[in-house]
């Protein structure tokens, strides 16, 4: 087995706990589904938000709603680059996997522009 990262991002409707929860769960659901992720293969998950999103911790929603209580998770602020995408949540799932595994990155809503 080797370790690979799976990236994803989504824009959040507003800076509220509910909006952050909805965006976190939507993005995680897509990442898990498109990559057929099994909990036991997750090494750790890193969540970043732009500085305008501080209503809650995205890792909390992953722990509660995905049952990831034994997974190491951390939340950080994204680098505040002028003219960059605002209201954005990014997730990096670090996964132990086979060498031939190809990650499927997921970019939703306004974050789709990050891949163009």
N, C-alpha and C positions, 0 to 999 in steps of 0.2 A: 504494500500500500504506500501511496504517496499523499502529500497534502496539496490541495488546490483551493483557490478562493473563488467564490461566486458573488458577483456584484449585482446590486440593484438600487434603484432610486425611484422616488415618487414625490410629487409635490403635494402639500397638505393644504386643505381649504382655508384654515385659520389656526391661530395659536390658542387652541383649547385642548384640554385633555381628551375629549371625545373625538375631535378631528385627528389628533395624533394617534389615538388608538385605532381608528378606522383605517388610516393610511398604513400604519405598521402591520395590521392584520392582513390588509389587502396585498401589500408587497410580499410579506412572508408567505402567504398562501400561494402566490404565483411562483415565488422562488422555489418553494418546496415541491409544487406540482410539476413545474417545467424541468426540475432536476432530479425528481424521484428521490428526495432526501429522506434518509432514515435517521432518526434522532441519535442513535448510537454511533453514527459516523461523524457527527459534528464535533470539531475540536473546540471552536469558540465562535462567537458572533460579535461583531463591532457595529455599533449604530452611531451615525453622525447626523447632526441637524445643523442647519444654518442658524445664525445667531438670533433670528426672529422666531424660532421655535423653542420655547422653554417651559411650556405648560406642564410637561410630564416626562417621564423616562420611557422611551420606546421599549427598552429591555423588560420593563415590568409587564407590558402587554404580551410579549413573547413568552415570558415565564408563566403567566397566569393562563393565557388562552391556548398556548401550544404545549403546555406541560413541560417546559424546558427548565425545570428547577435544578437539574444537575449539570447544566451547560454554563460554562463561563461566558459572561456577556458584560460589555462595557458600553457606556454612552459618552460621546465626545461632541464638542462643537467643531463644525467644519471650518476650514480656513476662510476668513471673511475677505474674499477677493472682490475688488470693485467691479461692478457691472455683472456679477455672476448671478446664477439662478437663485432666487429667494424662495423661502418657505419649502425647503427641500429636505427630505429625509433620505439618507443613504444607508444601505446595509451591506456588510461584507460577511458572508458565512464562510468560515474556514473549515474545510471538510477533508477527512481522511477517505481516500478513494483509490480505485484502480488507476493505473497509469493511462489507460485508454479513455477515461472519463473526460468528456468535453463539457465544461460549464456552459449553461444557457443563462446569460445575463438578462435581467428584466428591468426595463425603464418604462414607468407608467405616468400618465397624465402629462403635466408640463415637463417632466424629467426626460421625456422622449427626445427632447432637443439636445440632450447631453451626448447622444450617440450619432448625431447628424453631422 
